[in-house]
Amino acid sequence: MGLNTEISYHNNDILMKVLAEQFKNKTLDVFGIKTAKIKDLIPSVHPAVEANETRNDIIFLLEDDTLLHLEFQTTAGEQDLKRFLYYDARLVRRQERKVHTIVIYSGRIEQARERLECGSILYQVENIYMKHYNGDQEYNRLKHKIDNHQLLSETDTLKLIFLPLMKSEQKEEELAIQAAELAKAAPDEKTKLFAIAALIVITDKIMSESNKRKLLEVLKMTQIEQWIREEGRQEGELKGRQDEKRETAQTMLNLGMSPELIAKATKLPLEEILEMAKANTAN
């Protein structure tokens, strides 16, 4: 059975924990991102109203108690800025911390807006352009080191995980798969796990389903693959148990039992039971 390309970060944060551990006490200064050192990585915001919205890319908690929100983009438009504004407003409300948003644009993007004015609302981000980094040269340099069994420095590792966004003759997706192959061949296991986890997270929104499968094929026989498979198994079991609870709740509703009693018996949220009861009435 192949790996599911839909990796559920919100249900199991294995990949994020790998990133948090490796980014701790570091900065992204190599790419011109000037901030305090990274203290931790916090869960992304999941919009409660707009179910079609995707998660944030990466949110770091910094040592100065502010948040660094990183977005990785292969497109540039006003709607993107509005989406980031929505995310950040939720972040501020939820975390009660200042947020610094940096948008990292792939090598194909020459320029993009940094400022959005919406009447009383003034929103400002910082743009970083990967067009200044030659992805093909970096790939060859890193491949030479790995082929010769040389350990990668911290700067090398950061360049490896950002490789898919650099300027290249190839598409971002093709470079991502090549970068994953390089990461898999890294002589140091710690570097290997960090690079693979970061590549999955960073390229999540820019990869087509077919190329996600290719990327996950590259990861076969690695610890990351084992973790992802275990994640999928656990989530499948959890979903099965939740579906059984909902079926039981529906039966109890049909028998005329109160939502409060059903919530207590099934341990499902009362709000969910009330929604089911409302749907029954509407039908």
BARO-465319 format. One record per residue (C-alpha): residue number from 1; chain; x, z, y. Coordinates in Angstrom, 1 decimal, m for minus. Layout:
<NUM; "A"; <X; Z; Y>>
...
//
This chain:
<1; "A"; <0.0; 0.0; 0.0>>
<2; "A"; <1.4; m1.0; 3.4>>
<3; "A"; <1.7; 1.4; 6.3>>
<4; "A"; <m1.2; 1.6; 8.8>>
<5; "A"; <m0.2; 0.1; 12.1>>
<6; "A"; <m2.4; 2.6; 13.9>>
<7; "A"; <m0.1; 5.6; 14.2>>
<8; "A"; <m2.2; 8.5; 15.4>>
<9; "A"; <m0.1; 10.4; 17.9>>
<10; "A"; <m3.0; 12.6; 18.9>>
<11; "A"; <m3.5; 13.9; 15.3>>
<12; "A"; <0.1; 14.4; 14.3>>
<13; "A"; <2.9; 14.7; 16.8>>
<14; "A"; <5.8; 14.2; 14.4>>
<15; "A"; <7.4; 11.3; 16.4>>
<16; "A"; <6.9; 13.2; 19.7>>
<17; "A"; <8.6; 16.3; 18.3>>
<18; "A"; <11.6; 14.1; 17.3>>
<19; "A"; <11.7; 12.8; 20.9>>
<20; "A"; <11.3; 16.2; 22.4>>
<21; "A"; <14.2; 17.7; 20.4>>
<22; "A"; <16.6; 14.9; 21.3>>
<23; "A"; <15.7; 14.4; 24.9>>
<24; "A"; <15.9; 18.1; 25.7>>
<25; "A"; <18.6; 19.1; 28.3>>
<26; "A"; <19.2; 15.4; 29.1>>
<27; "A"; <18.2; 13.0; 31.9>>
<28; "A"; <17.6; 9.2; 32.1>>
<29; "A"; <20.3; 8.8; 34.8>>
<30; "A"; <21.8; 5.8; 33.0>>
<31; "A"; <18.8; 3.8; 34.1>>
<32; "A"; <18.8; 5.1; 37.6>>
<33; "A"; <16.1; 7.7; 37.0>>
<34; "A"; <17.2; 10.7; 39.1>>
<35; "A"; <15.3; 13.9; 38.0>>
<36; "A"; <16.0; 17.4; 36.8>>
<37; "A"; <16.9; 17.8; 33.2>>
<38; "A"; <14.2; 17.4; 30.5>>
<39; "A"; <12.9; 20.6; 29.2>>
<40; "A"; <10.2; 19.5; 26.8>>
<41; "A"; <7.7; 16.8; 26.0>>
<42; "A"; <4.0; 17.5; 26.5>>
<43; "A"; <0.9; 15.9; 24.8>>
<44; "A"; <m0.4; 12.8; 26.6>>
<45; "A"; <m3.8; 12.9; 28.3>>
<46; "A"; <m6.7; 11.5; 26.4>>
<47; "A"; <m9.4; 10.4; 28.8>>
<48; "A"; <m12.7; 12.1; 27.8>>
<49; "A"; <m15.0; 9.6; 29.4>>
<50; "A"; <m13.5; 6.1; 28.9>>
<51; "A"; <m13.0; 5.8; 25.2>>
<52; "A"; <m11.4; 2.4; 25.5>>
<53; "A"; <m8.5; 3.8; 27.6>>
<54; "A"; <m5.1; 4.2; 25.8>>
<55; "A"; <m2.8; 7.2; 26.0>>
<56; "A"; <0.0; 7.7; 28.4>>
<57; "A"; <3.4; 6.5; 27.2>>
<58; "A"; <5.6; 9.6; 27.6>>
<59; "A"; <5.3; 12.8; 29.7>>
<60; "A"; <8.3; 15.1; 30.0>>
<61; "A"; <8.2; 18.6; 31.4>>
<62; "A"; <11.4; 19.0; 33.5>>
<63; "A"; <13.5; 22.1; 34.2>>
<64; "A"; <12.1; 22.3; 37.8>>
<65; "A"; <8.6; 22.7; 36.3>>
<66; "A"; <7.4; 19.3; 37.4>>
<67; "A"; <6.2; 16.4; 35.1>>
<68; "A"; <7.9; 13.1; 34.6>>
<69; "A"; <5.4; 10.5; 33.5>>
<70; "A"; <6.9; 7.3; 32.1>>
<71; "A"; <5.0; 4.1; 31.6>>
<72; "A"; <6.4; 1.0; 29.9>>
<73; "A"; <5.0; m2.3; 31.2>>
<74; "A"; <5.2; m6.0; 30.4>>
<75; "A"; <2.6; m6.8; 33.0>>
<76; "A"; <2.3; m5.9; 36.7>>
<77; "A"; <m1.0; m5.6; 38.6>>
<78; "A"; <m3.2; m3.4; 40.7>>
<79; "A"; <m5.4; m2.4; 37.8>>
<80; "A"; <m2.3; m1.0; 36.1>>
<81; "A"; <m1.6; 1.2; 39.1>>
<82; "A"; <m5.3; 2.3; 39.2>>
<83; "A"; <m5.0; 3.3; 35.5>>
<84; "A"; <m1.8; 5.3; 36.2>>
<85; "A"; <m3.6; 7.0; 39.1>>
<86; "A"; <m6.4; 8.0; 36.8>>
<87; "A"; <m4.0; 9.4; 34.3>>
<88; "A"; <m2.0; 11.4; 36.9>>
<89; "A"; <m5.1; 12.9; 38.5>>
<90; "A"; <m6.1; 14.2; 35.0>>
<91; "A"; <m2.5; 15.5; 34.5>>
<92; "A"; <m2.5; 17.4; 37.8>>
<93; "A"; <m5.9; 18.9; 37.0>>
<94; "A"; <m4.9; 19.8; 33.4>>
<95; "A"; <m1.3; 21.0; 34.0>>
<96; "A"; <m1.4; 22.1; 37.6>>
<97; "A"; <2.1; 20.7; 38.2>>
<98; "A"; <3.5; 18.0; 40.4>>
<99; "A"; <3.8; 14.6; 38.7>>
<100; "A"; <6.5; 12.0; 39.3>>
<101; "A"; <5.4; 8.7; 37.7>>
<102; "A"; <8.1; 6.0; 36.9>>
<103; "A"; <7.0; 2.6; 35.7>>
<104; "A"; <9.7; 0.8; 33.6>>
<105; "A"; <9.1; m2.9; 33.7>>
<106; "A"; <10.4; m5.3; 31.1>>
<107; "A"; <13.1; m7.9; 31.9>>
<108; "A"; <10.4; m10.5; 32.6>>
<109; "A"; <9.0; m8.7; 35.6>>
<110; "A"; <10.8; m9.4; 38.9>>
<111; "A"; <8.7; m7.2; 41.2>>
<112; "A"; <5.6; m5.0; 41.2>>
<113; "A"; <3.6; m2.8; 43.6>>
<114; "A"; <4.7; 0.8; 44.0>>
<115; "A"; <1.9; 1.9; 46.4>>
<116; "A"; <m1.8; 2.0; 46.1>>
<117; "A"; <m4.1; 2.8; 49.1>>
<118; "A"; <m7.7; 3.7; 48.3>>
<119; "A"; <m9.1; 5.1; 51.6>>
<120; "A"; <m8.2; 8.8; 51.6>>
<121; "A"; <m6.2; 8.4; 48.4>>
<122; "A"; <m2.5; 7.3; 48.7>>
<123; "A"; <m0.8; 6.8; 45.4>>
<124; "A"; <3.0; 6.1; 45.0>>
<125; "A"; <5.0; 5.4; 41.9>>
<126; "A"; <8.7; 4.5; 41.4>>
<127; "A"; <9.5; 1.2; 39.7>>
<128; "A"; <12.5; 0.6; 37.4>>
<129; "A"; <13.3; m3.0; 36.5>>
<130; "A"; <15.0; m3.7; 33.2>>
<131; "A"; <15.8; m7.2; 34.4>>
<132; "A"; <19.1; m5.7; 35.6>>
<133; "A"; <20.2; m5.1; 32.0>>
<134; "A"; <21.2; m7.9; 29.7>>
<135; "A"; <19.5; m7.2; 26.3>>
<136; "A"; <21.3; m9.9; 24.4>>
<137; "A"; <24.8; m8.6; 25.5>>
<138; "A"; <23.8; m5.0; 24.8>>
<139; "A"; <22.4; m5.9; 21.4>>
<140; "A"; <25.7; m7.6; 20.4>>
<141; "A"; <27.8; m4.7; 21.7>>
<142; "A"; <25.7; m2.1; 19.8>>
<143; "A"; <25.7; m4.2; 16.7>>
<144; "A"; <29.5; m4.5; 16.8>>
<145; "A"; <29.8; m0.7; 17.0>>
<146; "A"; <27.3; m0.1; 14.2>>
<147; "A"; <28.8; m2.8; 12.0>>
<148; "A"; <32.1; m1.0; 12.4>>
<149; "A"; <30.6; 2.4; 11.5>>
<150; "A"; <31.3; 3.8; 15.0>>
<151; "A"; <29.1; 6.6; 16.2>>
<152; "A"; <26.8; 5.8; 19.2>>
<153; "A"; <27.2; 7.8; 22.3>>
<154; "A"; <24.2; 9.3; 24.1>>
<155; "A"; <24.3; 6.4; 26.6>>
<156; "A"; <24.5; 3.9; 23.7>>
<157; "A"; <21.5; 5.5; 22.0>>
<158; "A"; <19.4; 5.3; 25.2>>
<159; "A"; <20.3; 1.7; 25.6>>
<160; "A"; <19.3; 1.0; 22.0>>
<161; "A"; <15.8; 2.5; 22.4>>
<162; "A"; <15.3; 0.7; 25.7>>
<163; "A"; <16.6; m2.6; 24.3>>
<164; "A"; <13.2; m4.2; 23.8>>
<165; "A"; <12.5; m4.0; 27.5>>
<166; "A"; <15.8; m5.5; 28.7>>
<167; "A"; <16.1; m9.1; 30.0>>
<168; "A"; <16.6; m11.4; 27.0>>
<169; "A"; <16.2; m14.9; 25.7>>
<170; "A"; <14.0; m13.4; 23.1>>
<171; "A"; <10.5; m11.8; 23.4>>
<172; "A"; <10.2; m8.1; 23.7>>
<173; "A"; <8.6; m7.8; 20.2>>
<174; "A"; <11.4; m9.8; 18.5>>
<175; "A"; <14.0; m7.6; 20.3>>
<176; "A"; <12.1; m4.4; 19.2>>
<177; "A"; <12.4; m5.4; 15.5>>
<178; "A"; <16.1; m6.2; 15.9>>
<179; "A"; <16.6; m2.9; 17.7>>
<180; "A"; <14.9; m1.1; 14.8>>
<181; "A"; <17.1; m2.8; 12.3>>
<182; "A"; <20.2; m1.6; 14.3>>
<183; "A"; <18.8; 1.9; 14.5>>
<184; "A"; <18.2; 2.0; 10.7>>
<185; "A"; <21.9; 1.0; 10.2>>
<186; "A"; <23.2; 3.7; 12.5>>
<187; "A"; <25.8; 5.8; 10.7>>
<188; "A"; <24.5; 9.1; 12.1>>
<189; "A"; <21.2; 10.3; 10.6>>
<190; "A"; <20.2; 12.2; 13.8>>
<191; "A"; <20.7; 9.2; 16.0>>
<192; "A"; <18.9; 7.0; 13.5>>
<193; "A"; <15.7; 9.2; 13.5>>
<194; "A"; <15.7; 9.6; 17.3>>
<195; "A"; <16.1; 5.9; 17.9>>
<196; "A"; <13.5; 4.8; 15.4>>
<197; "A"; <10.9; 7.3; 16.7>>
<198; "A"; <11.6; 6.3; 20.3>>
<199; "A"; <11.3; 2.6; 19.5>>
<200; "A"; <7.9; 3.1; 17.8>>
<201; "A"; <6.6; 5.1; 20.8>>
<202; "A"; <8.0; 2.8; 23.5>>
<203; "A"; <6.9; m0.4; 21.9>>
<204; "A"; <3.5; 0.8; 20.8>>
<205; "A"; <1.5; m1.0; 23.5>>
<206; "A"; <3.5; m4.2; 23.6>>
<207; "A"; <3.5; m5.1; 19.9>>
<208; "A"; <1.0; m7.3; 18.3>>
<209; "A"; <m0.5; m6.1; 14.9>>
<210; "A"; <1.6; m8.6; 13.0>>
<211; "A"; <4.8; m7.5; 14.6>>
<212; "A"; <3.9; m3.9; 14.3>>
<213; "A"; <3.8; m4.5; 10.5>>
<214; "A"; <7.2; m6.2; 10.7>>
<215; "A"; <8.5; m3.2; 12.6>>
<216; "A"; <7.2; m0.8; 10.0>>
<217; "A"; <8.6; m2.9; 7.2>>
<218; "A"; <12.0; m2.4; 8.8>>
<219; "A"; <11.5; 1.3; 8.6>>
<220; "A"; <11.0; 1.3; 4.8>>
<221; "A"; <13.1; 3.9; 2.9>>
<222; "A"; <13.7; 6.0; 6.0>>
<223; "A"; <12.6; 9.6; 6.8>>
<224; "A"; <10.3; 8.2; 9.5>>
<225; "A"; <8.4; 6.1; 7.0>>
<226; "A"; <7.9; 9.1; 4.7>>
<227; "A"; <6.6; 11.1; 7.7>>
<228; "A"; <4.2; 8.4; 8.8>>
<229; "A"; <2.8; 8.0; 5.2>>
<230; "A"; <2.3; 11.7; 4.9>>
<231; "A"; <0.6; 11.7; 8.3>>
<232; "A"; <m1.8; 9.0; 7.2>>
<233; "A"; <m2.6; 10.8; 3.9>>
<234; "A"; <m3.3; 14.1; 5.8>>
<235; "A"; <m5.4; 12.4; 8.4>>
<236; "A"; <m7.4; 10.6; 5.7>>
<237; "A"; <m8.1; 13.9; 3.9>>
<238; "A"; <m9.1; 15.5; 7.2>>
<239; "A"; <m11.4; 12.6; 8.1>>
<240; "A"; <m13.0; 12.8; 4.6>>
<241; "A"; <m13.7; 16.5; 5.1>>
<242; "A"; <m15.2; 15.9; 8.6>>
<243; "A"; <m17.4; 13.1; 7.3>>
<244; "A"; <m18.7; 15.4; 4.6>>
<245; "A"; <m19.5; 18.1; 7.2>>
<246; "A"; <m21.4; 15.6; 9.3>>
<247; "A"; <m23.4; 14.4; 6.3>>
<248; "A"; <m24.3; 18.0; 5.5>>
<249; "A"; <m25.2; 18.6; 9.2>>
<250; "A"; <m27.5; 15.5; 9.2>>
<251; "A"; <m29.3; 16.8; 6.0>>
<252; "A"; <m29.8; 20.2; 7.6>>
<253; "A"; <m31.2; 18.6; 10.7>>
<254; "A"; <m33.6; 16.5; 8.6>>
<255; "A"; <m34.7; 19.8; 7.0>>
<256; "A"; <m35.6; 21.1; 10.5>>
<257; "A"; <m32.8; 23.7; 10.7>>
<258; "A"; <m31.6; 24.8; 14.2>>
<259; "A"; <m28.4; 23.2; 15.7>>
<260; "A"; <m27.0; 26.7; 16.2>>
<261; "A"; <m27.3; 27.6; 12.5>>
<262; "A"; <m25.9; 24.2; 11.4>>
<263; "A"; <m22.9; 24.6; 13.7>>
<264; "A"; <m22.2; 28.0; 12.2>>
<265; "A"; <m22.6; 26.8; 8.7>>
<266; "A"; <m20.6; 23.5; 9.0>>
<267; "A"; <m18.1; 24.8; 11.6>>
<268; "A"; <m18.7; 21.6; 13.6>>
<269; "A"; <m18.9; 21.9; 17.4>>
<270; "A"; <m22.4; 22.8; 18.6>>
<271; "A"; <m22.2; 20.0; 21.2>>
<272; "A"; <m21.7; 17.5; 18.3>>
<273; "A"; <m24.7; 18.8; 16.4>>
<274; "A"; <m26.8; 18.6; 19.6>>
<275; "A"; <m25.8; 15.0; 20.0>>
<276; "A"; <m26.8; 14.2; 16.4>>
<277; "A"; <m30.2; 15.9; 17.0>>
<278; "A"; <m30.6; 13.9; 20.2>>
<279; "A"; <m29.8; 10.6; 18.3>>
<280; "A"; <m32.4; 11.6; 15.6>>
<281; "A"; <m35.0; 12.1; 18.3>>
<282; "A"; <m34.2; 8.7; 19.9>>
<283; "A"; <m34.5; 7.0; 16.6>>
//
